[in-house]
Amino acid sequence: MRSLIQFSKGRTSRQAHRDLPGPAPDGSPLKDDELTRGGFDGREAVLYRANDPTVFRAEGRFRSTTALLSDLKPSDLTDPRGQAQRLHYNGDVTTWLSRRSEPMPFFRRNVDGDECWFVHRGTGTVETEFGPLTYEPGDYVVIPKAITHRFVVDPGETYLFGIETVGEMRAPTYVGLGRHAPFDPDVIRVPDPQPVDSAAAAAEYEIAVKYDGEYSAIFVDHHPCDVEGWKGDYFPFAFNIRDWNVVMSDSLHLPPSMHVFLVAEGVNIINLLPRPFETVEGVERIPWYHRNADYDEVALIHGGNSLGRPMKAGLISHDPQGIHHGFPDRARIKARREWDEHARIEWEIIMVEAARPLKLDPVLLGSPA
């Protein structure tokens, strides 16, 4: 619910996230801490605190976690018939990590939901019944429910971050921005059918089918990608983050909800990508402390840097709804002190918001933030 009613009590700034009042006991401005409903689209309260709200000791499940993708070893890393490693899950969405080192020796069909694979490292081809899609770092590869496909990885390192949704993935409606923002539909890559070499056809092909959380196998005596033409509005596609147009303001740091790429029931997929810094004096350039009252947040650092310091590529984090999180205060102090030294923020972060609390796979449970 959006309301025009707002109260201001005590020491506040005239505009949120600009010209913070102070000083706090440490001599710096007060810390602005935003508590929001509906991500950033509902009612909100900005609290001006004397101390860093992200500094606390946690016991139990309600805590933030981090892990490096390189520390996780899915079974598909060493076994061609292996599977991706589950990371986070609830009734709407599951996240996965694949580090496949060899092409799938089978085809695959997911009847449980849509899949979106973000390519953190590696190149290759996804063979689909609509035709092949090549991929490279920075690509999303979206495979809607029940489409038969096979990942054929190129030699070398592979890291694929998967987002599987029960609801159908779609692009959100960018109200007021028009058809070509924040991405032009023309930059989406869709497959062309590719003739199958019947002379090299195998006697039998296996299709691993995921149905109701379990895998079964069906076998066909023809190539599963024997389609010679297709038309319609249901298809796999690829999209690279370099083609994303960042929506921004010169006088206010815009929240993640302005950068949503795909949505499904209970799920948002978000791009936080390089852009110019805000230039109006007094604006807080570093995202404020935040408690997202209605969404768990999963964030994967793909690469880039912040204020000239490299970000830890491959770090994945989970912040439950209602928990304080955000950049450390030293980053905010540095951003104010070095205002004239940095014209841009070069971060590359892929974020997933989940409306229902996420459970963590046991491989992550030993990874406190």
C-alpha positions as CSV (number, residue, x, y, z in Angstrom):
1,M,0.0,0.0,0.0
2,R,1.4,3.4,-1.0
3,S,0.5,6.4,1.2
4,L,1.1,10.1,0.9
5,I,1.0,10.4,4.7
6,Q,4.5,10.8,6.1
7,F,5.8,12.0,9.5
8,S,9.3,13.2,10.4
9,K,10.4,13.2,14.0
10,G,13.8,14.0,15.6
11,R,16.9,14.5,13.6
12,T,16.3,13.7,9.9
13,S,17.5,15.0,6.5
14,R,15.2,17.1,4.4
15,Q,15.3,14.5,1.7
16,A,16.0,10.8,2.2
17,H,19.5,9.6,1.5
18,R,20.8,13.2,1.0
19,D,22.7,15.5,3.4
20,L,22.5,13.2,6.4
21,P,22.3,14.9,9.8
22,G,25.1,14.5,12.3
23,P,27.4,14.0,13.8
24,A,27.2,10.5,15.3
25,P,29.4,9.7,18.3
26,D,32.2,8.8,15.9
27,G,32.0,12.2,14.2
28,S,30.5,10.9,11.0
29,P,26.9,11.6,9.8
30,L,24.1,9.5,11.2
31,K,23.6,6.2,9.5
32,D,20.5,6.0,7.3
33,D,18.7,2.7,7.7
34,E,15.7,2.0,5.5
35,L,12.9,-0.5,6.5
36,T,10.7,-1.2,3.4
37,R,7.7,-3.2,2.5
38,G,7.2,-4.8,-1.0
39,G,10.9,-4.7,-1.7
40,F,11.2,-0.9,-2.2
41,D,7.8,-0.3,-3.7
42,G,5.6,-0.1,-0.5
43,R,5.6,1.8,2.7
44,E,8.9,2.6,4.2
45,A,10.6,4.2,7.2
46,V,14.1,5.8,7.1
47,L,15.7,5.6,10.6
48,Y,18.7,7.8,11.4
49,R,20.9,5.8,13.7
50,A,24.0,6.6,15.7
51,N,25.6,3.2,15.2
52,D,26.1,0.7,12.3
53,P,23.0,-1.6,12.4
54,T,24.7,-4.4,10.5
55,V,27.1,-5.1,13.5
56,F,25.5,-7.8,15.6
57,R,25.9,-11.4,16.7
58,A,23.3,-13.9,15.5
59,E,22.2,-17.3,16.7
60,G,19.9,-19.7,14.9
61,R,18.7,-19.7,11.3
62,F,18.1,-15.9,11.1
63,R,21.5,-14.8,9.8
64,S,23.3,-13.8,6.7
65,T,25.5,-16.3,4.9
66,T,28.2,-16.0,2.2
67,A,30.1,-18.6,0.2
68,L,32.6,-18.6,-2.7
69,L,31.4,-20.6,-5.7
70,S,34.9,-22.0,-6.1
71,D,34.5,-23.7,-2.7
72,L,31.4,-25.6,-3.8
73,K,31.8,-28.8,-5.9
74,P,28.7,-30.0,-7.6
75,S,28.7,-33.6,-8.8
76,D,28.7,-32.5,-12.4
77,L,32.2,-31.1,-11.8
78,T,33.7,-34.6,-12.0
79,D,30.9,-36.8,-13.3
80,P,29.4,-36.1,-16.8
81,R,26.2,-37.6,-15.4
82,G,26.3,-35.5,-12.3
83,Q,23.9,-32.8,-11.3
84,A,24.1,-29.2,-10.3
85,Q,24.3,-28.3,-6.6
86,R,21.2,-26.9,-5.0
87,L,22.0,-23.7,-2.9
88,H,18.8,-21.9,-1.8
89,Y,15.1,-23.0,-2.1
90,N,11.5,-22.4,-1.2
91,G,8.1,-23.2,-2.8
92,D,8.7,-20.7,-5.6
93,V,12.3,-20.8,-6.5
94,T,15.5,-22.8,-6.2
95,T,19.0,-21.6,-7.0
96,W,21.7,-23.9,-8.3
97,L,25.4,-24.0,-9.1
98,S,26.7,-26.0,-12.1
99,R,30.4,-26.5,-12.7
100,R,30.0,-29.0,-15.5
101,S,33.4,-30.0,-17.0
102,E,32.1,-32.2,-19.9
103,P,29.1,-32.0,-22.2
104,M,25.9,-33.7,-20.9
105,P,25.8,-37.3,-22.2
106,F,22.0,-37.0,-22.2
107,F,19.3,-34.4,-23.0
108,R,17.2,-32.9,-20.2
109,R,13.6,-31.7,-19.8
110,N,12.4,-29.9,-16.7
111,V,8.6,-30.2,-16.2
112,D,8.7,-28.6,-12.8
113,G,9.5,-25.1,-13.9
114,D,11.4,-22.5,-15.9
115,E,15.2,-22.2,-15.7
116,C,17.4,-19.2,-16.0
117,W,21.2,-19.8,-16.0
118,F,23.6,-16.9,-15.5
119,V,27.0,-17.6,-16.9
120,H,29.6,-16.5,-14.4
121,R,32.5,-18.3,-16.1
122,G,32.9,-20.4,-19.2
123,T,31.6,-20.7,-22.8
124,G,29.6,-23.3,-24.7
125,T,26.4,-24.2,-26.4
126,V,22.9,-25.1,-25.2
127,E,21.4,-27.5,-27.7
128,T,17.6,-27.1,-27.7
129,E,14.8,-28.4,-29.8
130,F,14.4,-24.8,-31.1
131,G,18.0,-24.7,-32.2
132,P,21.4,-24.1,-30.5
133,L,22.3,-21.1,-28.3
134,T,25.9,-20.2,-27.7
135,Y,26.8,-18.6,-24.4
136,E,29.6,-16.6,-22.8
137,P,30.3,-14.9,-19.5
138,G,27.6,-12.3,-18.6
139,D,24.9,-14.2,-20.5
140,Y,21.5,-15.3,-19.1
141,V,20.3,-18.5,-20.8
142,V,16.5,-18.9,-20.2
143,I,15.0,-22.3,-20.8
144,P,11.2,-22.3,-20.3
145,K,9.4,-25.3,-18.7
146,A,9.4,-28.6,-20.6
147,I,11.8,-27.6,-23.4
148,T,14.3,-30.4,-24.2
149,H,17.9,-29.2,-24.1
150,R,21.5,-30.2,-23.5
151,F,24.5,-28.2,-22.2
152,V,27.6,-28.7,-24.2
153,V,30.4,-26.9,-22.3
154,D,33.7,-25.9,-23.9
155,P,36.9,-27.0,-22.3
156,G,38.0,-24.9,-19.3
157,E,36.4,-23.4,-16.3
158,T,32.6,-23.3,-16.0
159,Y,30.4,-21.6,-13.4
160,L,26.7,-21.4,-14.1
161,F,24.3,-19.9,-11.5
162,G,20.8,-21.3,-12.0
163,I,17.5,-19.9,-11.0
164,E,14.6,-22.3,-11.3
165,T,11.1,-20.9,-10.8
166,V,7.8,-22.7,-10.4
167,G,5.9,-19.8,-11.9
168,E,6.5,-18.7,-15.5
169,M,9.3,-16.2,-16.0
170,R,8.4,-13.0,-17.8
171,A,9.8,-9.5,-18.2
172,P,8.1,-6.9,-15.9
173,T,6.2,-3.9,-17.1
174,Y,8.5,-0.9,-17.0
175,V,5.8,1.7,-16.4
176,G,6.6,4.9,-18.2
177,L,9.9,3.8,-19.6
178,G,8.8,2.5,-23.0
179,R,9.4,-0.6,-25.1
180,H,13.2,-0.2,-25.3
181,A,14.2,0.4,-21.7
182,P,16.0,-1.0,-19.8
183,F,16.6,-3.4,-22.7
184,D,15.6,-3.5,-26.3
185,P,13.9,-6.8,-27.2
186,D,16.0,-6.9,-30.4
187,V,19.2,-7.7,-28.3
188,I,17.7,-11.0,-27.0
189,R,19.2,-13.9,-28.9
190,V,16.7,-16.7,-30.0
191,P,17.7,-19.9,-31.7
192,D,17.4,-20.9,-35.3
193,P,16.6,-24.5,-36.1
194,Q,19.7,-26.5,-37.1
195,P,19.5,-29.5,-39.3
196,V,20.4,-32.8,-37.6
197,D,23.0,-35.0,-39.3
198,S,21.0,-38.2,-39.7
199,A,24.0,-40.1,-40.8
200,A,25.7,-39.5,-37.4
201,A,22.5,-40.3,-35.5
202,A,22.8,-42.6,-32.5
203,A,20.6,-45.6,-32.1
204,E,18.9,-44.2,-29.1
205,Y,18.9,-40.9,-27.2
206,E,18.2,-40.4,-23.5
207,I,16.1,-37.5,-22.1
208,A,16.3,-37.0,-18.3
209,V,13.0,-35.7,-17.2
210,K,12.6,-33.8,-14.0
211,Y,9.0,-34.3,-12.8
212,D,7.7,-33.5,-9.3
213,G,11.2,-33.2,-7.9
214,E,12.3,-36.6,-9.3
215,Y,14.2,-37.6,-12.4
216,S,13.0,-40.3,-14.8
217,A,14.4,-41.2,-18.2
218,I,12.8,-41.6,-21.6
219,F,14.6,-42.9,-24.6
220,V,13.8,-42.0,-28.3
221,D,15.2,-43.5,-31.5
222,H,15.6,-40.1,-33.2
223,H,17.5,-36.9,-32.3
224,P,15.5,-34.8,-29.9
225,C,16.5,-31.6,-31.8
226,D,15.0,-32.7,-35.1
227,V,12.8,-29.5,-35.3
228,E,13.1,-27.8,-38.7
229,G,11.1,-24.7,-38.0
230,W,9.2,-23.0,-35.2
231,K,7.0,-19.9,-34.5
232,G,5.3,-18.5,-31.5
233,D,6.0,-16.6,-28.3
234,Y,7.3,-19.5,-26.2
235,F,11.0,-20.1,-26.8
236,P,14.5,-20.3,-25.1
237,F,16.7,-17.2,-25.4
238,A,19.9,-15.7,-24.2
239,F,20.7,-12.1,-23.1
240,N,24.0,-10.5,-22.1
241,I,24.2,-8.0,-19.3
242,R,26.4,-5.7,-21.4
243,D,23.1,-4.9,-23.3
244,W,21.3,-3.7,-20.2
245,N,20.5,0.0,-20.1
246,V,20.9,1.2,-16.5
247,V,18.1,3.5,-15.3
248,M,19.5,6.1,-12.9
249,S,19.1,9.4,-11.2
250,D,21.7,12.1,-10.8
251,S,20.3,13.1,-7.4
252,L,19.2,9.8,-5.7
253,H,20.7,6.3,-5.6
254,L,17.9,4.2,-7.1
255,P,17.0,0.9,-5.3
256,P,17.3,-2.6,-6.8
257,S,13.6,-2.7,-7.7
258,M,14.4,-0.3,-10.5
259,H,16.7,-2.9,-12.2
260,V,14.5,-6.0,-12.4
261,F,15.2,-8.2,-15.4
262,L,12.7,-11.1,-15.0
263,V,10.0,-11.9,-12.6
264,A,8.0,-15.0,-11.7
265,E,5.5,-15.6,-8.9
266,G,7.3,-14.7,-5.7
267,V,10.6,-14.0,-7.4
268,N,12.5,-11.1,-8.9
269,I,15.8,-11.3,-10.9
270,I,17.8,-8.1,-10.8
271,N,20.9,-6.6,-12.5
272,L,23.1,-4.2,-10.6
273,L,25.5,-3.0,-13.3
274,P,28.2,-0.4,-14.0
275,R,26.9,3.2,-14.2
276,P,27.9,6.8,-13.4
277,F,27.8,7.9,-9.8
278,E,25.3,10.5,-8.7
279,T,26.8,14.0,-8.9
280,V,24.5,16.2,-6.8
281,E,26.4,17.3,-3.7
282,G,25.2,15.6,-0.5
283,V,23.8,12.5,-2.2
284,E,24.7,9.1,-0.6
285,R,26.3,7.2,-3.4
286,I,26.7,3.9,-1.5
287,P,23.4,2.0,-0.9
288,W,21.9,2.7,2.5
289,Y,21.5,0.1,5.3
290,H,18.4,-1.9,4.6
291,R,15.9,-4.2,6.1
292,N,13.8,-5.8,3.3
293,A,10.7,-6.7,5.3
294,D,9.1,-8.9,2.5
295,Y,12.0,-10.4,0.5
296,D,15.0,-12.7,1.1
297,E,17.9,-11.5,-1.0
298,V,20.5,-13.6,-2.8
299,A,23.3,-11.8,-4.5
300,L,26.1,-13.1,-6.7
301,I,29.1,-10.8,-7.3
302,H,30.0,-11.4,-11.0
303,G,32.9,-8.9,-11.0
304,G,33.8,-5.3,-11.2
305,N,35.0,-2.8,-8.5
306,S,33.6,-0.3,-6.1
307,L,35.5,2.9,-5.4
308,G,38.6,1.5,-7.1
309,R,38.7,-1.7,-5.1
310,P,38.0,-5.1,-6.8
311,M,34.9,-6.9,-5.7
312,K,35.2,-10.5,-4.7
313,A,34.0,-12.3,-7.9
314,G,32.2,-15.5,-7.2
315,L,31.0,-14.5,-3.7
316,I,27.3,-15.4,-3.2
317,S,25.4,-14.1,-0.2
318,H,22.0,-14.6,1.4
319,D,20.2,-12.0,3.6
320,P,16.9,-13.1,5.1
321,Q,14.0,-10.7,5.0
322,G,14.0,-8.5,8.0
323,I,17.7,-8.6,8.6
324,H,20.0,-5.6,8.5
325,H,22.5,-5.7,5.6
326,G,24.5,-3.4,3.4
327,F,28.0,-2.1,2.6
328,P,30.2,-1.5,5.6
329,D,30.4,2.0,7.0
330,R,34.0,2.4,5.9
331,A,32.7,2.3,2.2
332,R,30.3,5.2,2.9
333,I,33.1,7.2,4.6
334,K,35.4,6.5,1.7
335,A,32.7,7.5,-0.9
336,R,32.3,10.9,0.9
337,R,36.0,11.5,1.4
338,E,36.9,10.6,-2.2
339,W,34.0,12.2,-3.9
340,D,36.0,13.8,-6.7
341,E,38.2,10.7,-7.3
342,H,35.4,8.3,-8.6
343,A,33.0,9.1,-11.4
344,R,31.5,5.6,-11.7
345,I,30.7,2.5,-9.8
346,E,31.7,-0.6,-11.8
347,W,29.9,-3.4,-9.9
348,E,28.4,-6.4,-11.6
349,I,25.9,-8.1,-9.2
350,I,23.1,-10.5,-10.0
351,M,20.4,-10.5,-7.4
352,V,17.4,-12.8,-6.7
353,E,14.6,-11.6,-4.4
354,A,12.3,-14.3,-2.9
355,A,9.0,-13.4,-1.3
356,R,8.9,-16.5,0.9
357,P,11.8,-17.4,3.3
358,L,14.6,-19.4,1.7
359,K,16.0,-22.6,3.1
360,L,19.7,-23.2,2.6
361,D,21.2,-26.5,1.4
362,P,23.5,-28.1,3.9
363,V,26.5,-27.2,1.8
364,L,25.9,-23.6,2.8
365,L,25.0,-24.0,6.4
366,G,28.6,-23.7,7.6
367,S,29.1,-20.3,5.9
368,P,28.2,-17.4,8.1
369,A,28.6,-13.9,6.8
